[in-house]
Amino acid sequence: MANSASLQDRMHVANSCSGYEPISSGFVSSIGSSYSKSCDNCKHFKDQKCESNLYDAVLASLDQS
């Protein structure tokens, strides 16, 4: 995944990703906040990279729709 992925892209990917697991099971806040559903808040997203290697595939599938 490119480091330049936008917050919007990371949010769209998280909403469509079968492997998304939130870091916390707590409250999910509004769009764009630090607690919104985004790759940034996924257990598998570390150092700006998806450890499950799902980001690129999910993003590509979104581009097809």
PDB file of N, CA, C and O in Angstrom:
ATOM      1  N   MET A   1       0.833  -1.168   0.000  1.00  0.00           N
ATOM      2  CA  MET A   1       0.000   0.000   0.000  1.00  0.00           C
ATOM      3  C   MET A   1       0.884   1.239   0.000  1.00  0.00           C
ATOM      4  O   MET A   1       1.903   1.297   0.689  1.00  0.00           O
ATOM      5  N   ALA A   2       0.489   2.187  -0.755  1.00  0.00           N
ATOM      6  CA  ALA A   2       1.241   3.434  -0.792  1.00  0.00           C
ATOM      7  C   ALA A   2       0.967   4.231   0.477  1.00  0.00           C
ATOM      8  O   ALA A   2      -0.154   4.243   0.985  1.00  0.00           O
ATOM      9  N   ASN A   3       1.986   4.887   0.974  1.00  0.00           N
ATOM     10  CA  ASN A   3       1.839   5.703   2.168  1.00  0.00           C
ATOM     11  C   ASN A   3       0.916   6.887   1.947  1.00  0.00           C
ATOM     12  O   ASN A   3       0.451   7.496   2.910  1.00  0.00           O
ATOM     13  N   SER A   4       0.647   7.221   0.696  1.00  0.00           N
ATOM     14  CA  SER A   4      -0.159   8.381   0.384  1.00  0.00           C
ATOM     15  C   SER A   4      -1.658   8.072   0.368  1.00  0.00           C
ATOM     16  O   SER A   4      -2.450   8.913  -0.058  1.00  0.00           O
ATOM     17  N   ALA A   5      -2.054   6.906   0.815  1.00  0.00           N
ATOM     18  CA  ALA A   5      -3.474   6.570   0.837  1.00  0.00           C
ATOM     19  C   ALA A   5      -4.214   7.583   1.686  1.00  0.00           C
ATOM     20  O   ALA A   5      -3.787   7.918   2.791  1.00  0.00           O
ATOM     21  N   SER A   6      -5.316   8.063   1.162  1.00  0.00           N
ATOM     22  CA  SER A   6      -6.060   9.083   1.879  1.00  0.00           C
ATOM     23  C   SER A   6      -6.893   8.464   3.000  1.00  0.00           C
ATOM     24  O   SER A   6      -7.179   7.267   2.997  1.00  0.00           O
ATOM     25  N   LEU A   7      -7.268   9.299   3.945  1.00  0.00           N
ATOM     26  CA  LEU A   7      -8.144   8.858   5.029  1.00  0.00           C
ATOM     27  C   LEU A   7      -9.427   8.291   4.444  1.00  0.00           C
ATOM     28  O   LEU A   7      -9.941   7.282   4.925  1.00  0.00           O
ATOM     29  N   GLN A   8      -9.943   8.935   3.413  1.00  0.00           N
ATOM     30  CA  GLN A   8     -11.176   8.466   2.776  1.00  0.00           C
ATOM     31  C   GLN A   8     -10.987   7.057   2.210  1.00  0.00           C
ATOM     32  O   GLN A   8     -11.864   6.210   2.383  1.00  0.00           O
ATOM     33  N   ASP A   9      -9.871   6.789   1.542  1.00  0.00           N
ATOM     34  CA  ASP A   9      -9.593   5.452   1.007  1.00  0.00           C
ATOM     35  C   ASP A   9      -9.516   4.428   2.134  1.00  0.00           C
ATOM     36  O   ASP A   9     -10.084   3.342   2.027  1.00  0.00           O
ATOM     37  N   ARG A  10      -8.808   4.773   3.225  1.00  0.00           N
ATOM     38  CA  ARG A  10      -8.674   3.835   4.342  1.00  0.00           C
ATOM     39  C   ARG A  10     -10.018   3.559   4.995  1.00  0.00           C
ATOM     40  O   ARG A  10     -10.247   2.458   5.495  1.00  0.00           O
ATOM     41  N   MET A  11     -10.904   4.536   4.997  1.00  0.00           N
ATOM     42  CA  MET A  11     -12.242   4.332   5.557  1.00  0.00           C
ATOM     43  C   MET A  11     -13.079   3.437   4.644  1.00  0.00           C
ATOM     44  O   MET A  11     -13.770   2.537   5.122  1.00  0.00           O
ATOM     45  N   HIS A  12     -13.021   3.677   3.335  1.00  0.00           N
ATOM     46  CA  HIS A  12     -13.773   2.853   2.382  1.00  0.00           C
ATOM     47  C   HIS A  12     -13.286   1.402   2.427  1.00  0.00           C
ATOM     48  O   HIS A  12     -14.090   0.470   2.415  1.00  0.00           O
ATOM     49  N   VAL A  13     -11.983   1.223   2.478  1.00  0.00           N
ATOM     50  CA  VAL A  13     -11.429  -0.127   2.538  1.00  0.00           C
ATOM     51  C   VAL A  13     -11.881  -0.830   3.816  1.00  0.00           C
ATOM     52  O   VAL A  13     -12.306  -1.984   3.769  1.00  0.00           O
ATOM     53  N   ALA A  14     -11.794  -0.150   4.947  1.00  0.00           N
ATOM     54  CA  ALA A  14     -12.206  -0.759   6.222  1.00  0.00           C
ATOM     55  C   ALA A  14     -13.670  -1.182   6.190  1.00  0.00           C
ATOM     56  O   ALA A  14     -14.023  -2.235   6.723  1.00  0.00           O
ATOM     57  N   ASN A  15     -14.521  -0.374   5.571  1.00  0.00           N
ATOM     58  CA  ASN A  15     -15.945  -0.696   5.506  1.00  0.00           C
ATOM     59  C   ASN A  15     -16.232  -1.901   4.618  1.00  0.00           C
ATOM     60  O   ASN A  15     -17.280  -2.531   4.760  1.00  0.00           O
ATOM     61  N   SER A  16     -15.328  -2.229   3.714  1.00  0.00           N
ATOM     62  CA  SER A  16     -15.540  -3.343   2.793  1.00  0.00           C
ATOM     63  C   SER A  16     -14.641  -4.543   3.063  1.00  0.00           C
ATOM     64  O   SER A  16     -14.741  -5.557   2.373  1.00  0.00           O
ATOM     65  N   CYS A  17     -13.777  -4.440   4.046  1.00  0.00           N
ATOM     66  CA  CYS A  17     -12.774  -5.471   4.284  1.00  0.00           C
ATOM     67  C   CYS A  17     -13.308  -6.588   5.192  1.00  0.00           C
ATOM     68  O   CYS A  17     -13.823  -6.324   6.279  1.00  0.00           O
ATOM     69  N   SER A  18     -13.181  -7.810   4.739  1.00  0.00           N
ATOM     70  CA  SER A  18     -13.624  -8.965   5.530  1.00  0.00           C
ATOM     71  C   SER A  18     -12.697  -9.222   6.714  1.00  0.00           C
ATOM     72  O   SER A  18     -13.085  -9.906   7.662  1.00  0.00           O
ATOM     73  N   GLY A  19     -11.483  -8.686   6.673  1.00  0.00           N
ATOM     74  CA  GLY A  19     -10.524  -8.919   7.740  1.00  0.00           C
ATOM     75  C   GLY A  19     -10.452  -7.796   8.759  1.00  0.00           C
ATOM     76  O   GLY A  19      -9.627  -7.840   9.672  1.00  0.00           O
ATOM     77  N   TYR A  20     -11.307  -6.785   8.614  1.00  0.00           N
ATOM     78  CA  TYR A  20     -11.255  -5.647   9.532  1.00  0.00           C
ATOM     79  C   TYR A  20     -11.598  -6.082  10.948  1.00  0.00           C
ATOM     80  O   TYR A  20     -12.643  -6.683  11.197  1.00  0.00           O
ATOM     81  N   GLU A  21     -10.693  -5.764  11.874  1.00  0.00           N
ATOM     82  CA  GLU A  21     -10.926  -6.008  13.301  1.00  0.00           C
ATOM     83  C   GLU A  21     -10.543  -4.737  14.043  1.00  0.00           C
ATOM     84  O   GLU A  21      -9.373  -4.354  14.055  1.00  0.00           O
ATOM     85  N   PRO A  22     -11.521  -4.078  14.662  1.00  0.00           N
ATOM     86  CA  PRO A  22     -11.207  -2.826  15.353  1.00  0.00           C
ATOM     87  C   PRO A  22     -10.233  -3.027  16.501  1.00  0.00           C
ATOM     88  O   PRO A  22     -10.265  -4.049  17.187  1.00  0.00           O
ATOM     89  N   ILE A  23      -9.379  -2.055  16.700  1.00  0.00           N
ATOM     90  CA  ILE A  23      -8.423  -2.085  17.799  1.00  0.00           C
ATOM     91  C   ILE A  23      -9.165  -2.155  19.124  1.00  0.00           C
ATOM     92  O   ILE A  23      -8.748  -2.850  20.051  1.00  0.00           O
ATOM     93  N   SER A  24     -10.262  -1.430  19.198  1.00  0.00           N
ATOM     94  CA  SER A  24     -11.064  -1.392  20.419  1.00  0.00           C
ATOM     95  C   SER A  24     -12.503  -1.729  20.081  1.00  0.00           C
ATOM     96  O   SER A  24     -13.000  -1.348  19.021  1.00  0.00           O
ATOM     97  N   SER A  25     -13.165  -2.429  20.958  1.00  0.00           N
ATOM     98  CA  SER A  25     -14.571  -2.752  20.732  1.00  0.00           C
ATOM     99  C   SER A  25     -15.472  -1.652  21.266  1.00  0.00           C
ATOM    100  O   SER A  25     -16.691  -1.811  21.334  1.00  0.00           O
ATOM    101  N   GLY A  26     -14.869  -0.545  21.641  1.00  0.00           N
ATOM    102  CA  GLY A  26     -15.602   0.580  22.198  1.00  0.00           C
ATOM    103  C   GLY A  26     -16.377   1.344  21.151  1.00  0.00           C
ATOM    104  O   GLY A  26     -16.627   0.855  20.050  1.00  0.00           O
ATOM    105  N   PHE A  27     -16.740   2.519  21.510  1.00  0.00           N
ATOM    106  CA  PHE A  27     -17.544   3.404  20.683  1.00  0.00           C
ATOM    107  C   PHE A  27     -16.852   3.732  19.371  1.00  0.00           C
ATOM    108  O   PHE A  27     -15.666   4.060  19.354  1.00  0.00           O
ATOM    109  N   VAL A  28     -17.604   3.644  18.258  1.00  0.00           N
ATOM    110  CA  VAL A  28     -17.100   4.065  16.954  1.00  0.00           C
ATOM    111  C   VAL A  28     -17.677   5.443  16.689  1.00  0.00           C
ATOM    112  O   VAL A  28     -18.895   5.618  16.662  1.00  0.00           O
ATOM    113  N   SER A  29     -16.815   6.408  16.497  1.00  0.00           N
ATOM    114  CA  SER A  29     -17.221   7.797  16.389  1.00  0.00           C
ATOM    115  C   SER A  29     -17.507   8.193  14.946  1.00  0.00           C
ATOM    116  O   SER A  29     -17.446   7.369  14.033  1.00  0.00           O
ATOM    117  N   SER A  30     -17.811   9.436  14.768  1.00  0.00           N
ATOM    118  CA  SER A  30     -18.196   9.954  13.468  1.00  0.00           C
ATOM    119  C   SER A  30     -17.048   9.920  12.464  1.00  0.00           C
ATOM    120  O   SER A  30     -15.880   9.778  12.826  1.00  0.00           O
ATOM    121  N   ILE A  31     -17.409  10.051  11.219  1.00  0.00           N
ATOM    122  CA  ILE A  31     -16.468   9.985  10.110  1.00  0.00           C
ATOM    123  C   ILE A  31     -15.329  10.983  10.291  1.00  0.00           C
ATOM    124  O   ILE A  31     -15.548  12.149  10.618  1.00  0.00           O
ATOM    125  N   GLY A  32     -14.134  10.507  10.076  1.00  0.00           N
ATOM    126  CA  GLY A  32     -12.961  11.363  10.126  1.00  0.00           C
ATOM    127  C   GLY A  32     -12.352  11.520  11.508  1.00  0.00           C
ATOM    128  O   GLY A  32     -11.285  12.117  11.651  1.00  0.00           O
ATOM    129  N   SER A  33     -13.015  10.994  12.521  1.00  0.00           N
ATOM    130  CA  SER A  33     -12.450  11.120  13.859  1.00  0.00           C
ATOM    131  C   SER A  33     -11.420  10.018  14.080  1.00  0.00           C
ATOM    132  O   SER A  33     -11.284   9.107  13.264  1.00  0.00           O
ATOM    133  N   SER A  34     -10.714  10.110  15.168  1.00  0.00           N
ATOM    134  CA  SER A  34      -9.674   9.122  15.444  1.00  0.00           C
ATOM    135  C   SER A  34     -10.260   7.752  15.779  1.00  0.00           C
ATOM    136  O   SER A  34      -9.519   6.772  15.852  1.00  0.00           O
ATOM    137  N   TYR A  35     -11.575   7.665  15.985  1.00  0.00           N
ATOM    138  CA  TYR A  35     -12.206   6.384  16.313  1.00  0.00           C
ATOM    139  C   TYR A  35     -13.153   5.890  15.224  1.00  0.00           C
ATOM    140  O   TYR A  35     -13.902   4.940  15.450  1.00  0.00           O
ATOM    141  N   SER A  36     -13.135   6.506  14.061  1.00  0.00           N
ATOM    142  CA  SER A  36     -14.012   6.069  12.985  1.00  0.00           C
ATOM    143  C   SER A  36     -13.499   4.754  12.394  1.00  0.00           C
ATOM    144  O   SER A  36     -12.333   4.400  12.569  1.00  0.00           O
ATOM    145  N   LYS A  37     -14.379   4.037  11.694  1.00  0.00           N
ATOM    146  CA  LYS A  37     -13.979   2.783  11.067  1.00  0.00           C
ATOM    147  C   LYS A  37     -13.040   3.107   9.912  1.00  0.00           C
ATOM    148  O   LYS A  37     -13.444   3.688   8.904  1.00  0.00           O
ATOM    149  N   SER A  38     -11.804   2.726  10.077  1.00  0.00           N
ATOM    150  CA  SER A  38     -10.750   3.023   9.113  1.00  0.00           C
ATOM    151  C   SER A  38      -9.636   1.998   9.307  1.00  0.00           C
ATOM    152  O   SER A  38      -9.512   1.405  10.378  1.00  0.00           O
ATOM    153  N   CYS A  39      -8.841   1.796   8.286  1.00  0.00           N
ATOM    154  CA  CYS A  39      -7.674   0.922   8.432  1.00  0.00           C
ATOM    155  C   CYS A  39      -6.816   1.361   9.614  1.00  0.00           C
ATOM    156  O   CYS A  39      -6.191   0.536  10.281  1.00  0.00           O
ATOM    157  N   ASP A  40      -6.794   2.662   9.865  1.00  0.00           N
ATOM    158  CA  ASP A  40      -5.993   3.195  10.964  1.00  0.00           C
ATOM    159  C   ASP A  40      -6.395   2.602  12.307  1.00  0.00           C
ATOM    160  O   ASP A  40      -5.592   2.575  13.240  1.00  0.00           O
ATOM    161  N   ASN A  41      -7.636   2.127  12.410  1.00  0.00           N
ATOM    162  CA  ASN A  41      -8.155   1.584  13.663  1.00  0.00           C
ATOM    163  C   ASN A  41      -8.349   0.066  13.602  1.00  0.00           C
ATOM    164  O   ASN A  41      -9.147  -0.491  14.354  1.00  0.00           O
ATOM    165  N   CYS A  42      -7.623  -0.594  12.712  1.00  0.00           N
ATOM    166  CA  CYS A  42      -7.708  -2.047  12.547  1.00  0.00           C
ATOM    167  C   CYS A  42      -6.493  -2.714  13.201  1.00  0.00           C
ATOM    168  O   CYS A  42      -5.371  -2.212  13.116  1.00  0.00           O
ATOM    169  N   LYS A  43      -6.737  -3.835  13.843  1.00  0.00           N
ATOM    170  CA  LYS A  43      -5.658  -4.579  14.507  1.00  0.00           C
ATOM    171  C   LYS A  43      -4.565  -5.012  13.533  1.00  0.00           C
ATOM    172  O   LYS A  43      -3.416  -5.194  13.935  1.00  0.00           O
ATOM    173  N   HIS A  44      -4.910  -5.179  12.262  1.00  0.00           N
ATOM    174  CA  HIS A  44      -3.971  -5.704  11.272  1.00  0.00           C
ATOM    175  C   HIS A  44      -3.201  -4.622  10.531  1.00  0.00           C
ATOM    176  O   HIS A  44      -2.380  -4.933   9.668  1.00  0.00           O
ATOM    177  N   PHE A  45      -3.450  -3.354  10.851  1.00  0.00           N
ATOM    178  CA  PHE A  45      -2.819  -2.233  10.160  1.00  0.00           C
ATOM    179  C   PHE A  45      -1.734  -1.642  11.051  1.00  0.00           C
ATOM    180  O   PHE A  45      -2.023  -0.962  12.035  1.00  0.00           O
ATOM    181  N   LYS A  46      -0.490  -1.910  10.694  1.00  0.00           N
ATOM    182  CA  LYS A  46       0.638  -1.448  11.506  1.00  0.00           C
ATOM    183  C   LYS A  46       1.681  -0.817  10.598  1.00  0.00           C
ATOM    184  O   LYS A  46       1.953  -1.311   9.503  1.00  0.00           O
ATOM    185  N   ASP A  47       2.256   0.270  11.062  1.00  0.00           N
ATOM    186  CA  ASP A  47       3.278   0.997  10.292  1.00  0.00           C
ATOM    187  C   ASP A  47       2.788   1.337   8.887  1.00  0.00           C
ATOM    188  O   ASP A  47       3.519   1.192   7.907  1.00  0.00           O
ATOM    189  N   GLN A  48       1.536   1.791   8.807  1.00  0.00           N
ATOM    190  CA  GLN A  48       0.910   2.187   7.538  1.00  0.00           C
ATOM    191  C   GLN A  48       0.839   1.038   6.534  1.00  0.00           C
ATOM    192  O   GLN A  48       0.886   1.260   5.324  1.00  0.00           O
ATOM    193  N   LYS A  49       0.726  -0.194   7.042  1.00  0.00           N
ATOM    194  CA  LYS A  49       0.663  -1.361   6.161  1.00  0.00           C
ATOM    195  C   LYS A  49      -0.303  -2.388   6.728  1.00  0.00           C
ATOM    196  O   LYS A  49      -0.362  -2.599   7.939  1.00  0.00           O
ATOM    197  N   CYS A  50      -1.055  -3.024   5.844  1.00  0.00           N
ATOM    198  CA  CYS A  50      -1.974  -4.084   6.244  1.00  0.00           C
ATOM    199  C   CYS A  50      -1.185  -5.390   6.353  1.00  0.00           C
ATOM    200  O   CYS A  50      -0.682  -5.917   5.360  1.00  0.00           O
ATOM    201  N   GLU A  51      -1.091  -5.896   7.579  1.00  0.00           N
ATOM    202  CA  GLU A  51      -0.345  -7.138   7.802  1.00  0.00           C
ATOM    203  C   GLU A  51      -1.052  -8.357   7.200  1.00  0.00           C
ATOM    204  O   GLU A  51      -0.428  -9.401   7.006  1.00  0.00           O
ATOM    205  N   SER A  52      -2.338  -8.229   6.906  1.00  0.00           N
ATOM    206  CA  SER A  52      -3.090  -9.329   6.294  1.00  0.00           C
ATOM    207  C   SER A  52      -3.030  -9.265   4.773  1.00  0.00           C
ATOM    208  O   SER A  52      -3.594 -10.123   4.093  1.00  0.00           O
ATOM    209  N   ASN A  53      -2.355  -8.263   4.239  1.00  0.00           N
ATOM    210  CA  ASN A  53      -2.234  -8.070   2.788  1.00  0.00           C
ATOM    211  C   ASN A  53      -3.587  -7.995   2.091  1.00  0.00           C
ATOM    212  O   ASN A  53      -3.750  -8.519   0.989  1.00  0.00           O
ATOM    213  N   LEU A  54      -4.547  -7.353   2.725  1.00  0.00           N
ATOM    214  CA  LEU A  54      -5.880  -7.223   2.144  1.00  0.00           C
ATOM    215  C   LEU A  54      -6.135  -5.846   1.537  1.00  0.00           C
ATOM    216  O   LEU A  54      -7.015  -5.706   0.688  1.00  0.00           O
ATOM    217  N   TYR A  55      -5.397  -4.847   1.946  1.00  0.00           N
ATOM    218  CA  TYR A  55      -5.685  -3.472   1.538  1.00  0.00           C
ATOM    219  C   TYR A  55      -5.774  -3.321   0.018  1.00  0.00           C
ATOM    220  O   TYR A  55      -6.784  -2.835  -0.490  1.00  0.00           O
ATOM    221  N   ASP A  56      -4.751  -3.721  -0.702  1.00  0.00           N
ATOM    222  CA  ASP A  56      -4.716  -3.516  -2.149  1.00  0.00           C
ATOM    223  C   ASP A  56      -5.847  -4.246  -2.872  1.00  0.00           C
ATOM    224  O   ASP A  56      -6.446  -3.712  -3.805  1.00  0.00           O
ATOM    225  N   ALA A  57      -6.135  -5.475  -2.430  1.00  0.00           N
ATOM    226  CA  ALA A  57      -7.211  -6.250  -3.063  1.00  0.00           C
ATOM    227  C   ALA A  57      -8.573  -5.613  -2.820  1.00  0.00           C
ATOM    228  O   ALA A  57      -9.400  -5.531  -3.729  1.00  0.00           O
ATOM    229  N   VAL A  58      -8.798  -5.169  -1.598  1.00  0.00           N
ATOM    230  CA  VAL A  58     -10.082  -4.534  -1.282  1.00  0.00           C
ATOM    231  C   VAL A  58     -10.208  -3.219  -2.036  1.00  0.00           C
ATOM    232  O   VAL A  58     -11.267  -2.924  -2.589  1.00  0.00           O
ATOM    233  N   LEU A  59      -9.149  -2.431  -2.066  1.00  0.00           N
ATOM    234  CA  LEU A  59      -9.187  -1.160  -2.803  1.00  0.00           C
ATOM    235  C   LEU A  59      -9.451  -1.405  -4.280  1.00  0.00           C
ATOM    236  O   LEU A  59     -10.241  -0.683  -4.889  1.00  0.00           O
ATOM    237  N   ALA A  60      -8.817  -2.393  -4.861  1.00  0.00           N
ATOM    238  CA  ALA A  60      -9.024  -2.719  -6.270  1.00  0.00           C
ATOM    239  C   ALA A  60     -10.477  -3.139  -6.521  1.00  0.00           C
ATOM    240  O   ALA A  60     -11.061  -2.776  -7.542  1.00  0.00           O
ATOM    241  N   SER A  61     -11.052  -3.897  -5.598  1.00  0.00           N
ATOM    242  CA  SER A  61     -12.448  -4.325  -5.793  1.00  0.00           C
ATOM    243  C   SER A  61     -13.393  -3.121  -5.700  1.00  0.00           C
ATOM    244  O   SER A  61     -14.427  -3.094  -6.368  1.00  0.00           O
ATOM    245  N   LEU A  62     -13.046  -2.136  -4.884  1.00  0.00           N
ATOM    246  CA  LEU A  62     -13.873  -0.925  -4.808  1.00  0.00           C
ATOM    247  C   LEU A  62     -13.782  -0.127  -6.108  1.00  0.00           C
ATOM    248  O   LEU A  62     -14.765   0.473  -6.541  1.00  0.00           O
ATOM    249  N   ASP A  63     -12.617  -0.122  -6.719  1.00  0.00           N
ATOM    250  CA  ASP A  63     -12.429   0.607  -7.982  1.00  0.00           C
ATOM    251  C   ASP A  63     -13.236  -0.029  -9.113  1.00  0.00           C
ATOM    252  O   ASP A  63     -13.583   0.648 -10.081  1.00  0.00           O
ATOM    253  N   GLN A  64     -13.536  -1.323  -8.997  1.00  0.00           N
ATOM    254  CA  GLN A  64     -14.293  -2.040 -10.023  1.00  0.00           C
ATOM    255  C   GLN A  64     -15.785  -1.776  -9.941  1.00  0.00           C
ATOM    256  O   GLN A  64     -16.511  -1.974 -10.915  1.00  0.00           O
ATOM    257  N   SER A  65     -16.249  -1.321  -8.763  1.00  0.00           N
ATOM    258  CA  SER A  65     -17.691  -1.126  -8.603  1.00  0.00           C
ATOM    259  C   SER A  65     -18.138   0.254  -8.956  1.00  0.00           C
ATOM    260  O   SER A  65     -19.328   0.559  -8.868  1.00  0.00           O
TER     261      SER A  65
END
